């Protein structure tokens, strides 16, 4: 399955989850339920995946944690905040670079309308693949 096919399933699941639970819960609640629903849809997912950083020849393994990694292809970073900030997209881009993944989805369950709370972040995913 391509990154974009996975993204369609992930976004659809986010819409359904936001519709059922609404905004305002803790991020950890959304993460647990979201992971369950993605697995239920047959996707291989990992949660709280460590992304090591190599600095001056040393590996720091517990520096970053990706909320959800789908099929080892798509990074999903969840938030439950009033509004997304530019730093949140930069965080996802950093995770993409560290993991070697090309697509990340930043999903804010704190948004009144989930459509406004989803941001796509790419790292080397060409326009043809993004269509």
Secondary structure by P-SEA (a helix, b strand, c coil): ccaaaaaaaaaaaaaaaaaaccccccaaaaaaaaaaaaaaaccccccbbbbbbbcccccccccbbbcccccccbbbbbbbcccccaaaaaaaaaaaaaacccbbbbbbcccccccccbbbbbccccccccc
